[in-house]
Amino acid sequence: MEPPEDKRTPLDEAEGIILRWDSTASEEAREKMIFDSDRNEVDRYLQAVDEIQRSLSSTTINSESSSNSDESGLNSTIRIAMARLEDEFRNILLSHTAPLEAESMSFSSDPSSSTHSHGQIDDHEDEGEHDQGLKLDLNMSLKLAEQREEREEGEGEGGDSVADGAGSSRSSYRTTSSIREIDLVPSDAIYDLRSIAERMIAAGYLRECIQVYGSVRKSAVDASFRRLGIEKLSIGDVQRLEWDQLEAKIRRWIRAAKVCVRVLFASEKKLCEQIFENLGTDIDDACFVETVKGPAIQLFNLFEAISISRRSPEKLFKILDLHDALMVLIPDIDVVFEAKTAESIRIQAAEILSRLAEAARGILSEFENAVLREPSRVPVPGGTIHPLTRYVMNYISLISDYKQTLIELIVSKPSSGTRYGSDPTTPDMEFADELEGKTPLALHLIWVIVILQFNLEGKSKHYKDTSLAHLFMMNNVHYIVQKVKGSPELREMIGDDYLKKLTGKFRQAATNYQRATWVRVLYCLRDEGLHVSGSFSSGVSKSALRERFKSFNAMFEDVHRNQAQWLVPDAQLREELRISISEKLLPAYRSFLGRFRTHIESGKHPENYIKYSVDDLETAVLDFFEGYPVSQHIRRRSS
């Protein structure tokens, strides 16, 4: 029986309020929440809790003059109050917990990001493989083009230039003021949550308070993860995925990492501070780490799985994207996870960054070795550009897009001397004067070009026709030169001095082709051996002259028939080569014809010997290097 109204003490009133909201004893209390009620009721309940707590503290201090039953009763009441406040705390959190909306997960363009004008992939990049024995994936040229386009799109998008393409990191690793905390819970609810937390902590219910908070907020973070497309994958799960599957996920992971660190985790930290700051030593930090540690580790495990996966050339650019994204996020990670209890997360991020850097260095070395050892032996038809050449040059062009990153990661010169110096099947690269002052990255790219040429020279020996072997080298070295010229970043690193050396090589190959083909043809147009008795004044041997014309016709027709099927894919180079041939062939033939035409035409069937006019040969030269068969007979303008 309660004491009369006028005789009830503040403690009696406080106990009455607590017991009225005891959900274990009242159906009404189970169906209603105090903090959904009138604010006066909320204030009365909190004041009642404070009164009980003060009385309990007073009883403890004056334990000698107080009865055990009083203390037991107060402890029972405070337990009921704490259970109730725990439920209220959970309900308020749940009422204001939802996954982040899409607009909360986007960023305006990072002002430090830089855009690049990338060269176009050659029109023939998707030519099929000619040799299934290639150990390098030569269809990667097409994939490299797609990666470049994807990165261009990422840099051009207003929302995700840093995360998707890590554009800013190539110009600067310094992050901008990119952390953007948002209010996860309204201010009035924050006030109530802090009021409850303050009382639970004072009553010794810190662990229960943090557990409730963590369980609710972890669910919210998990829901946001799902919206960002982050699956729960272990390191082993990631490593078992095919690379094509991983490529599709990596861009999403990069974007998610940016949103998680800069928005999601930062906002969770702010919420913990709003509720728990100054309520006890490091309570807000402990609460924050408890909430996000699991998701943070899950996110970074995805990066780690890639960093320790098997190294292969096609992985380099995604690894660099991950490295760049993590690099620009490191300062934000250090801010968001600054608490001592979060030290392991900071350490993990730094270690993963180091592993990604090491993976990039290792892949570049693997790539160099793969280019050197690429084993295909079947000659490409027509002496055109080898798929290996396309693949390698597209690859190093894309490497140059990551110049700023790789200049900082690649700090040692290619160790060609110690690695390959004693091996006769490998090239020797001396760092000549034109390479002095080059960065280690530039030297690595030049070394790749050196070993590519070395490999191509080996492949050229599989052509039975020496002229075609020279044409093959001309085509391929010319392609290398054009790709270097077409990439400002690559050209800057390679340097004009080395570019001149390469240009000289393809011009020398063109000269070697012309010598191998046309010296023997033009040899037919010499005067020697045509004059009777060796005297220039004693006349011309018609039989020798007829044989000379027949030899010329047969040789030229053979060259025309074969070399029309050879291919010079670059239109300008093709035209230059035809002009060079015409400048040697046509004047020589015109002169020979002028000197000896009358001797043939005065005899029988001159058309059997003088089959072609100068114009006919000029027209026939236009068939050369088109890459398709021509009719057996040369097109003739005159009889």
C-alpha positions as CSV (number, residue, x, y, z in Angstrom):
1,M,0.0,0.0,0.0
2,E,1.5,3.3,-1.2
3,P,1.8,6.1,1.5
4,P,-0.8,8.9,1.2
5,E,0.0,11.5,-1.6
6,D,1.0,14.2,0.8
7,K,3.4,11.9,2.7
8,R,5.3,10.5,-0.4
9,T,8.9,11.4,-0.6
10,P,10.7,12.3,-3.9
11,L,12.2,8.8,-3.8
12,D,8.8,7.2,-3.5
13,E,7.6,9.2,-6.4
14,A,10.6,8.3,-8.5
15,E,10.2,4.6,-7.7
16,G,6.5,4.9,-8.7
17,I,7.4,6.4,-12.1
18,I,10.0,3.7,-12.7
19,L,7.7,0.9,-11.8
20,R,4.8,2.3,-13.8
21,W,7.0,1.9,-16.9
22,D,8.2,-1.6,-16.0
23,S,7.5,-3.5,-19.2
24,T,7.6,-6.9,-17.3
25,A,4.7,-5.9,-15.1
26,S,2.5,-3.8,-17.3
27,E,1.0,-4.5,-20.7
28,E,0.5,-0.8,-21.3
29,A,4.3,-0.2,-20.6
30,R,5.1,-3.0,-23.1
31,E,3.0,-1.4,-25.8
32,K,4.2,2.2,-25.4
33,M,7.6,3.8,-25.5
34,I,8.4,6.6,-23.0
35,F,10.3,8.7,-25.6
36,D,7.4,8.5,-28.0
37,S,5.2,10.1,-25.3
38,D,4.8,13.7,-24.1
39,R,8.1,15.4,-23.3
40,N,6.9,16.1,-19.8
41,E,6.7,12.3,-19.3
42,V,10.2,11.9,-20.7
43,D,11.6,14.5,-18.3
44,R,9.8,13.0,-15.3
45,Y,11.2,9.5,-16.1
46,L,14.8,10.8,-16.5
47,Q,14.4,12.8,-13.2
48,A,13.1,9.7,-11.5
49,V,16.2,7.8,-12.7
50,D,18.4,10.6,-11.4
51,E,16.6,10.5,-8.0
52,I,17.1,6.7,-7.7
53,Q,20.7,7.0,-8.7
54,R,21.4,9.8,-6.2
55,S,19.6,7.8,-3.4
56,L,21.6,4.7,-4.3
57,S,24.8,6.6,-4.2
58,S,23.9,8.2,-0.9
59,T,22.9,4.8,0.5
60,T,26.3,3.4,-0.6
61,I,28.2,6.2,1.1
62,N,26.2,5.9,4.3
63,S,26.0,2.1,4.2
64,E,26.5,1.8,8.0
65,S,23.2,3.7,8.7
66,S,21.2,2.2,5.9
67,S,19.5,-1.1,5.8
68,N,20.3,-3.9,3.3
69,S,16.6,-4.0,2.2
70,D,16.7,-0.3,1.2
71,E,19.8,-0.8,-0.9
72,S,18.4,-4.0,-2.4
73,G,15.2,-2.2,-3.3
74,L,17.0,0.7,-4.9
75,N,19.2,-1.7,-6.9
76,S,16.2,-3.6,-8.1
77,T,14.5,-0.3,-9.2
78,I,17.6,0.9,-11.0
79,R,17.9,-2.5,-12.8
80,I,14.3,-2.0,-14.0
81,A,15.1,1.5,-15.1
82,M,18.2,0.5,-17.0
83,A,16.4,-2.3,-18.8
84,R,13.8,0.2,-19.8
85,L,16.3,2.8,-20.9
86,E,18.1,0.1,-22.9
87,D,14.9,-0.6,-24.7
88,E,14.3,3.1,-25.3
89,F,17.9,3.6,-26.5
90,R,17.4,0.8,-29.0
91,N,14.1,2.1,-30.2
92,I,15.3,5.7,-30.8
93,L,18.3,4.4,-32.7
94,L,16.1,2.0,-34.8
95,S,13.6,4.8,-35.5
96,H,16.4,6.9,-37.0
97,T,18.5,4.3,-38.7
98,A,18.4,3.8,-42.4
99,P,21.0,3.1,-45.1
100,L,22.7,6.1,-46.7
101,E,20.8,7.6,-49.6
102,A,22.3,7.8,-53.0
103,E,22.9,11.5,-52.8
104,S,24.9,11.0,-49.6
105,M,27.2,8.6,-51.4
106,S,28.4,10.9,-54.2
107,F,31.0,13.6,-54.4
108,S,31.6,16.7,-56.4
109,S,34.7,16.5,-58.6
110,D,37.9,16.6,-56.7
111,P,39.6,19.9,-57.6
112,S,43.0,18.2,-57.6
113,S,42.0,15.7,-60.2
114,S,43.6,16.0,-63.6
115,T,42.3,14.9,-66.9
116,H,44.4,13.4,-69.7
117,S,44.0,13.5,-73.5
118,H,44.6,9.9,-74.4
119,G,45.7,8.6,-77.8
120,Q,43.3,6.4,-79.7
121,I,43.8,2.7,-80.0
122,D,44.8,1.7,-83.6
123,D,42.0,0.7,-86.0
124,H,43.5,-2.8,-86.2
125,E,43.8,-3.4,-82.5
126,D,41.2,-6.2,-82.5
127,E,42.9,-8.3,-85.2
128,G,42.7,-11.9,-84.2
129,E,45.5,-14.0,-82.9
130,H,47.6,-15.7,-85.5
131,D,49.3,-18.1,-83.1
132,Q,47.5,-19.9,-80.2
133,G,50.9,-20.5,-78.6
134,L,51.3,-16.9,-77.4
135,K,51.8,-16.8,-73.7
136,L,51.0,-13.1,-73.4
137,D,47.3,-12.5,-73.9
138,L,47.6,-10.5,-77.1
139,N,43.9,-9.8,-77.2
140,M,44.7,-7.7,-74.2
141,S,45.2,-4.8,-76.6
142,L,41.5,-4.5,-76.9
143,K,41.1,-4.8,-73.1
144,L,43.7,-2.1,-72.6
145,A,41.7,0.2,-74.8
146,E,38.6,-0.5,-72.8
147,Q,40.5,0.2,-69.5
148,R,41.7,3.5,-70.9
149,E,38.2,4.5,-72.0
150,E,36.9,3.5,-68.6
151,R,39.5,5.7,-66.8
152,E,38.7,8.6,-69.1
153,E,35.0,8.2,-68.2
154,G,35.9,8.1,-64.5
155,E,37.9,11.2,-64.7
156,G,35.2,13.0,-66.7
157,E,32.4,12.1,-64.3
158,G,31.5,14.7,-61.8
159,G,31.0,12.2,-59.1
160,D,33.8,9.8,-58.8
161,S,37.0,11.0,-60.4
162,V,39.2,10.2,-57.5
163,A,37.7,6.8,-56.6
164,D,37.1,5.4,-60.0
165,G,40.2,6.6,-61.8
166,A,42.3,7.9,-59.0
167,G,43.0,10.9,-61.3
168,S,44.1,13.2,-58.6
169,S,46.9,10.9,-57.4
170,R,48.7,11.2,-60.7
171,S,49.1,14.9,-60.1
172,S,49.2,15.0,-56.4
173,Y,48.9,12.6,-53.5
174,R,47.6,15.4,-51.2
175,T,44.0,14.9,-50.4
176,T,41.6,17.8,-50.3
177,S,39.1,18.5,-47.5
178,S,37.2,15.5,-48.6
179,I,35.7,14.1,-45.4
180,R,32.0,14.9,-45.4
181,E,30.2,14.0,-42.3
182,I,26.4,13.9,-42.4
183,D,23.9,13.8,-39.6
184,L,22.8,10.3,-39.3
185,V,20.3,11.0,-36.5
186,P,18.3,14.3,-35.9
187,S,19.5,16.6,-33.1
188,D,16.5,16.0,-30.9
189,A,17.1,12.3,-31.0
190,I,20.8,12.9,-30.3
191,Y,19.8,14.8,-27.2
192,D,17.6,11.9,-26.0
193,L,20.2,9.2,-26.8
194,R,22.9,11.2,-25.0
195,S,20.5,11.6,-22.0
196,I,20.0,7.9,-21.8
197,A,23.7,7.0,-22.4
198,E,24.7,9.4,-19.6
199,R,22.5,7.7,-17.1
200,M,23.3,4.1,-18.2
201,I,27.0,4.8,-18.0
202,A,26.6,6.5,-14.5
203,A,24.7,3.4,-13.3
204,G,27.5,1.1,-14.5
205,Y,25.7,-0.1,-17.7
206,L,28.3,1.1,-20.2
207,R,28.8,-2.4,-21.7
208,E,25.1,-2.8,-22.3
209,C,24.7,0.6,-23.8
210,I,27.6,0.1,-26.2
211,Q,26.3,-3.4,-27.2
212,V,22.9,-2.0,-28.0
213,Y,24.4,0.9,-30.0
214,G,26.8,-1.3,-31.8
215,S,24.2,-3.9,-32.8
216,V,21.9,-1.3,-34.3
217,R,24.6,0.8,-36.1
218,K,26.4,-2.3,-37.4
219,S,23.2,-3.3,-39.2
220,A,22.9,0.2,-40.6
221,V,26.5,0.1,-41.9
222,D,25.9,-3.4,-43.4
223,A,22.8,-2.1,-45.2
224,S,24.9,0.8,-46.6
225,F,27.5,-1.7,-47.7
226,R,24.9,-3.6,-49.6
227,R,23.8,-0.4,-51.3
228,L,27.3,0.2,-52.4
229,G,27.5,-3.3,-53.8
230,I,30.1,-4.7,-51.4
231,E,29.7,-8.4,-51.0
232,K,30.9,-10.2,-47.9
233,L,34.0,-11.9,-49.4
234,S,37.0,-13.4,-47.6
235,I,40.5,-13.0,-49.0
236,G,40.2,-16.6,-50.2
237,D,36.9,-15.9,-52.0
238,V,38.4,-13.0,-53.8
239,Q,41.4,-14.9,-54.9
240,R,39.2,-17.7,-56.3
241,L,37.4,-15.3,-58.6
242,E,38.4,-15.1,-62.3
243,W,40.2,-11.9,-63.1
244,D,37.4,-10.7,-65.5
245,Q,35.0,-11.0,-62.5
246,L,37.3,-9.1,-60.3
247,E,37.9,-6.3,-62.8
248,A,34.1,-5.6,-62.8
249,K,34.2,-5.4,-59.0
250,I,37.3,-3.3,-58.4
251,R,35.9,0.0,-59.7
252,R,32.9,-0.5,-57.4
253,W,35.2,-1.3,-54.5
254,I,37.2,1.9,-55.1
255,R,34.1,4.0,-55.1
256,A,32.8,2.2,-52.1
257,A,36.1,2.8,-50.2
258,K,35.9,6.5,-50.8
259,V,32.3,6.7,-49.7
260,C,32.9,4.5,-46.7
261,V,35.9,6.4,-45.3
262,R,34.9,9.9,-46.2
263,V,31.1,9.7,-45.5
264,L,30.0,6.5,-43.8
265,F,32.7,5.9,-41.3
266,A,33.3,9.6,-40.7
267,S,29.6,10.1,-40.0
268,E,29.5,7.1,-37.7
269,K,32.4,8.6,-35.8
270,K,30.6,12.0,-35.5
271,L,27.5,10.2,-34.2
272,C,29.5,8.4,-31.5
273,E,31.0,11.7,-30.5
274,Q,27.6,13.4,-30.4
275,I,26.3,10.7,-28.1
276,F,29.3,9.6,-26.0
277,E,31.9,12.4,-26.0
278,N,33.0,13.4,-22.5
279,L,30.8,10.7,-20.8
280,G,34.0,8.7,-20.0
281,T,37.5,8.1,-21.1
282,D,37.6,7.2,-24.9
283,I,34.0,5.8,-24.7
284,D,33.2,7.5,-28.1
285,D,36.3,6.0,-29.7
286,A,35.6,2.5,-28.4
287,C,32.0,2.7,-29.5
288,F,33.0,3.9,-33.0
289,V,35.6,1.2,-33.4
290,E,33.2,-1.5,-32.2
291,T,30.7,-0.3,-34.8
292,V,32.9,0.0,-37.9
293,K,35.9,-2.2,-37.4
294,G,34.3,-5.3,-39.0
295,P,33.1,-3.5,-42.1
296,A,36.4,-1.6,-42.4
297,I,38.4,-4.8,-42.2
298,Q,36.0,-6.4,-44.7
299,L,36.5,-3.5,-47.1
300,F,40.3,-3.4,-46.8
301,N,40.5,-7.2,-47.1
302,L,39.2,-6.8,-50.7
303,F,42.2,-4.5,-51.5
304,E,44.5,-6.9,-49.7
305,A,43.3,-9.9,-51.6
306,I,44.2,-8.2,-54.9
307,S,47.6,-7.0,-53.6
308,I,48.7,-10.6,-52.8
309,S,47.1,-12.3,-55.8
310,R,49.2,-14.0,-58.5
311,R,51.0,-11.4,-60.6
312,S,50.2,-11.0,-64.3
313,P,50.5,-8.1,-66.7
314,E,46.8,-7.5,-67.2
315,K,46.4,-6.8,-63.5
316,L,48.8,-3.9,-63.4
317,F,46.4,-1.0,-64.1
318,K,43.7,-2.1,-61.7
319,I,46.3,-2.5,-59.0
320,L,47.5,1.0,-59.8
321,D,43.9,2.2,-59.6
322,L,43.6,0.6,-56.2
323,H,47.0,2.0,-55.1
324,D,46.1,5.5,-56.2
325,A,42.7,5.4,-54.6
326,L,44.1,4.1,-51.3
327,M,47.0,6.6,-51.4
328,V,44.6,9.6,-51.6
329,L,42.5,8.0,-48.8
330,I,45.3,7.4,-46.4
331,P,45.2,10.9,-44.9
332,D,41.4,10.6,-44.4
333,I,41.9,7.1,-42.9
334,D,44.4,8.5,-40.4
335,V,41.8,11.2,-39.4
336,V,38.8,9.0,-39.2
337,F,40.7,6.2,-37.4
338,E,42.9,8.4,-35.3
339,A,42.0,6.7,-32.0
340,K,44.5,4.3,-30.4
341,T,41.9,1.6,-30.5
342,A,41.7,1.9,-34.3
343,E,45.5,1.7,-34.8
344,S,45.2,-1.8,-36.4
345,I,43.0,-0.4,-39.1
346,R,45.5,2.4,-39.9
347,I,48.4,-0.1,-39.9
348,Q,46.4,-2.5,-42.2
349,A,45.7,0.3,-44.7
350,A,49.4,1.3,-44.8
351,E,50.5,-2.3,-45.2
352,I,48.1,-2.9,-48.1
353,L,49.3,0.3,-49.8
354,S,52.9,-1.0,-49.5
355,R,51.8,-4.5,-50.9
356,L,50.0,-2.8,-53.9
357,A,53.2,-0.8,-54.6
358,E,55.3,-4.0,-54.5
359,A,52.8,-5.8,-56.6
360,A,53.0,-3.1,-59.3
361,R,56.8,-3.3,-59.3
362,G,56.7,-7.0,-59.5
363,I,54.2,-7.0,-62.4
364,L,56.3,-4.6,-64.4
365,S,59.3,-7.0,-64.0
366,E,57.1,-9.9,-65.0
367,F,55.9,-8.0,-68.0
368,E,59.4,-7.3,-69.2
369,N,60.3,-11.0,-68.9
370,A,57.1,-12.0,-70.7
371,V,57.8,-9.7,-73.6
372,L,61.4,-11.1,-73.8
373,R,60.3,-14.7,-73.7
374,E,57.1,-14.5,-75.8
375,P,57.6,-17.6,-77.9
376,S,55.4,-17.4,-81.0
377,R,57.1,-18.6,-84.2
378,V,54.5,-18.5,-86.9
379,P,55.2,-15.4,-89.1
380,V,52.4,-12.9,-89.4
381,P,51.1,-12.9,-93.0
382,G,52.3,-10.2,-95.2
383,G,54.9,-8.9,-92.7
384,T,52.4,-6.7,-91.0
385,I,52.5,-5.5,-87.4
386,H,52.8,-8.4,-84.9
387,P,50.1,-8.7,-82.2
388,L,52.9,-8.7,-79.6
389,T,53.9,-5.2,-80.9
390,R,50.4,-3.9,-80.6
391,Y,49.9,-5.4,-77.2
392,V,53.2,-4.1,-75.8
393,M,52.9,-0.6,-77.1
394,N,49.3,-0.2,-75.9
395,Y,50.4,-1.5,-72.6
396,I,53.3,0.9,-72.1
397,S,51.2,3.8,-73.5
398,L,48.7,3.1,-70.7
399,I,51.6,2.8,-68.2
400,S,52.6,6.3,-69.1
401,D,49.2,7.5,-68.1
402,Y,50.1,6.5,-64.6
403,K,53.5,8.3,-64.8
404,Q,53.3,10.2,-61.6
405,T,52.4,7.1,-59.6
406,L,55.0,4.9,-61.2
407,I,57.8,7.4,-61.0
408,E,57.4,7.3,-57.2
409,L,57.1,3.5,-57.1
410,I,59.8,2.5,-59.6
411,V,63.0,3.8,-58.2
412,S,65.6,1.3,-59.5
413,K,66.9,0.9,-63.1
414,P,66.2,-2.2,-65.1
415,S,68.9,-4.7,-64.0
416,S,69.5,-6.0,-67.6
417,G,73.2,-6.4,-67.0
418,T,72.8,-8.8,-64.0
419,R,69.6,-10.5,-65.1
420,Y,70.4,-11.1,-68.8
421,G,74.0,-10.0,-69.4
422,S,75.5,-13.5,-69.8
423,D,72.5,-14.9,-71.8
424,P,73.1,-14.8,-75.6
425,T,69.3,-15.1,-76.2
426,T,68.7,-11.7,-74.6
427,P,69.6,-8.1,-75.7
428,D,72.2,-5.9,-74.2
429,M,71.2,-2.5,-73.2
430,E,73.9,0.0,-72.4
431,F,72.8,3.2,-70.8
432,A,74.2,5.5,-73.4
433,D,74.5,9.3,-73.4
434,E,70.9,9.8,-74.7
435,L,69.6,7.9,-71.7
436,E,71.5,9.9,-69.1
437,G,69.2,11.6,-66.6
438,K,66.2,9.5,-67.4
439,T,64.0,8.3,-64.5
440,P,64.1,4.6,-63.6
441,L,60.5,4.4,-65.0
442,A,61.6,5.8,-68.3
443,L,64.5,3.4,-68.5
444,H,62.1,0.5,-67.8
445,L,59.9,1.6,-70.7
446,I,62.9,2.0,-73.0
447,W,64.1,-1.5,-71.9
448,V,60.7,-2.9,-72.8
449,I,61.0,-1.4,-76.3
450,V,64.6,-2.8,-76.5
451,I,63.5,-6.4,-75.7
452,L,60.4,-6.1,-77.9
453,Q,62.7,-5.2,-80.9
454,F,65.0,-8.1,-79.9
455,N,62.0,-10.5,-79.8
456,L,60.8,-9.2,-83.2
457,E,64.2,-9.6,-84.8
458,G,64.0,-13.3,-83.7
459,K,60.6,-13.6,-85.2
460,S,61.7,-12.0,-88.5
461,K,64.1,-14.9,-89.0
462,H,61.1,-17.2,-89.5
463,Y,60.4,-15.5,-92.9
464,K,61.9,-17.4,-95.8
465,D,62.0,-14.2,-97.9
466,T,64.7,-11.8,-96.6
467,S,62.9,-8.9,-98.2
468,L,59.7,-9.7,-96.2
469,A,61.8,-10.0,-93.0
470,H,63.0,-6.5,-93.5
471,L,59.5,-5.2,-94.3
472,F,58.3,-6.9,-91.1
473,M,60.9,-5.1,-89.0
474,M,60.1,-1.8,-90.8
475,N,56.4,-2.1,-90.1
476,N,56.9,-3.0,-86.4
477,V,59.5,-0.4,-85.5
478,H,57.5,2.2,-87.4
479,Y,54.5,1.3,-85.3
480,I,56.6,1.6,-82.1
481,V,57.7,5.1,-83.2
482,Q,54.1,6.2,-84.0
483,K,52.8,5.0,-80.7
484,V,55.5,6.9,-78.8
485,K,54.7,10.0,-80.9
486,G,51.0,9.6,-80.2
487,S,51.4,9.7,-76.4
488,P,52.7,13.0,-75.0
489,E,53.5,11.4,-71.7
490,L,55.3,8.4,-73.3
491,R,57.2,10.7,-75.7
492,E,58.4,12.9,-72.9
493,M,59.7,9.9,-70.9
494,I,61.3,8.2,-73.9
495,G,62.9,11.4,-75.1
496,D,63.5,12.7,-78.7
497,D,67.0,11.4,-78.8
498,Y,66.0,7.8,-78.3
499,L,63.0,8.4,-80.6
500,K,65.4,9.5,-83.4
501,K,67.4,6.3,-82.8
502,L,64.1,4.3,-83.3
503,T,63.2,6.3,-86.4
504,G,66.6,5.5,-87.8
505,K,66.0,1.8,-87.2
506,F,62.8,1.6,-89.2
507,R,64.3,3.7,-92.0
508,Q,67.3,1.3,-92.1
509,A,64.9,-1.6,-92.3
510,A,63.1,0.1,-95.2
511,T,66.5,0.6,-97.0
512,N,67.4,-3.1,-96.3
513,Y,64.1,-4.2,-97.8
514,Q,64.7,-2.1,-101.0
515,R,68.2,-3.5,-101.4
516,A,67.1,-7.1,-100.9
517,T,64.3,-6.7,-103.4
518,W,65.3,-4.2,-106.0
519,V,69.0,-4.6,-106.5
520,R,68.6,-7.8,-108.3
521,V,65.7,-6.4,-110.4
522,L,67.6,-3.3,-111.3
523,Y,70.6,-5.5,-112.1
524,C,68.7,-6.6,-115.2
525,L,68.7,-3.1,-116.5
526,R,72.5,-2.8,-116.7
527,D,74.4,-2.3,-119.9
528,E,77.2,-4.8,-119.2
529,G,77.1,-7.9,-121.2
530,L,74.8,-6.6,-124.0
531,H,77.5,-5.3,-126.4
532,V,79.1,-7.6,-128.9
533,S,82.8,-8.4,-128.3
534,G,82.7,-6.2,-125.3
535,S,83.0,-3.1,-127.5
536,F,80.6,-0.3,-127.1
537,S,81.1,0.6,-130.7
538,S,80.5,-2.8,-132.2
539,G,76.8,-3.1,-131.7
540,V,74.3,-4.8,-129.3
541,S,73.6,-8.5,-128.9
542,K,69.9,-8.8,-129.6
543,S,69.7,-12.3,-128.0
544,A,71.4,-11.1,-124.8
545,L,69.0,-8.0,-124.8
546,R,66.0,-10.3,-125.3
547,E,67.1,-12.4,-122.4
548,R,67.7,-9.3,-120.3
549,F,64.1,-8.0,-120.9
550,K,62.7,-11.5,-120.2
551,S,64.6,-11.7,-116.9
552,F,63.4,-8.2,-115.9
553,N,59.8,-9.0,-116.8
554,A,59.9,-12.3,-114.9
555,M,61.5,-10.8,-111.8
556,F,59.2,-7.8,-111.7
557,E,56.1,-9.9,-112.2
558,D,57.3,-12.2,-109.4
559,V,57.9,-9.3,-107.1
560,H,54.6,-7.7,-108.0
561,R,52.7,-10.9,-107.5
562,N,54.2,-11.5,-104.0
563,Q,54.6,-8.1,-102.7
564,A,51.0,-7.0,-103.5
565,Q,50.1,-9.5,-100.9
566,W,52.4,-8.0,-98.3
567,L,51.0,-5.3,-96.1
568,V,52.2,-1.9,-95.0
569,P,49.2,-0.9,-92.8
570,D,50.3,2.7,-92.3
571,A,49.1,4.7,-95.4
572,Q,51.7,7.3,-95.2
573,L,54.6,4.8,-94.8
574,R,53.1,2.7,-97.7
575,E,53.0,5.7,-100.0
576,E,56.5,6.8,-99.0
577,L,57.8,3.3,-99.8
578,R,56.1,3.2,-103.2
579,I,57.5,6.6,-104.1
580,S,61.0,5.4,-103.1
581,I,60.6,2.3,-105.2
582,S,59.3,4.3,-108.2
583,E,62.2,6.8,-107.9
584,K,64.7,4.0,-108.3
585,L,62.8,1.7,-110.7
586,L,61.1,4.1,-113.2
587,P,64.1,6.2,-114.2
588,A,66.3,3.1,-114.6
589,Y,63.7,1.4,-116.8
590,R,63.0,4.5,-118.8
591,S,66.7,4.9,-119.5
592,F,67.1,1.2,-120.4
593,L,64.1,1.3,-122.6
594,G,65.3,4.5,-124.3
595,R,68.7,3.0,-125.1
596,F,67.6,-0.4,-126.3
597,R,63.9,-0.2,-127.5
598,T,64.8,0.1,-131.1
599,H,66.9,-3.0,-131.1
600,I,63.9,-5.1,-129.9
601,E,61.3,-3.4,-132.0
602,S,63.3,-4.0,-135.2
603,G,63.1,-7.7,-134.6
604,K,60.2,-10.3,-134.5
605,H,57.5,-10.2,-131.8
606,P,58.8,-7.3,-129.8
607,E,55.7,-7.4,-127.5
608,N,57.1,-10.7,-126.0
609,Y,60.1,-8.7,-124.7
610,I,59.0,-5.2,-124.1
611,K,55.8,-6.1,-122.2
612,Y,55.5,-3.0,-120.1
613,S,55.7,0.8,-120.6
614,V,57.1,3.0,-117.8
615,D,53.5,4.0,-117.1
616,D,52.6,0.3,-116.7
617,L,55.3,-0.1,-114.1
618,E,54.2,3.0,-112.3
619,T,50.6,1.6,-112.2
620,A,51.8,-1.8,-111.0
621,V,53.7,-0.2,-108.1
622,L,50.4,1.1,-106.7
623,D,49.4,-2.6,-106.1
624,F,52.3,-3.1,-103.7
625,F,51.7,-3.6,-99.9
626,E,47.9,-3.7,-100.1
627,G,47.7,-7.1,-98.5
628,Y,45.6,-8.9,-101.1
629,P,46.3,-10.9,-104.3
630,V,46.3,-9.3,-107.7
631,S,45.8,-10.8,-111.1
632,Q,48.7,-12.6,-112.6
633,H,49.1,-10.0,-115.3
634,I,50.1,-6.4,-114.5
635,R,47.5,-3.8,-115.5
636,R,48.7,-2.1,-118.6
637,R,48.1,1.4,-120.0
638,S,49.6,0.7,-123.4
639,S,50.5,-2.3,-125.5
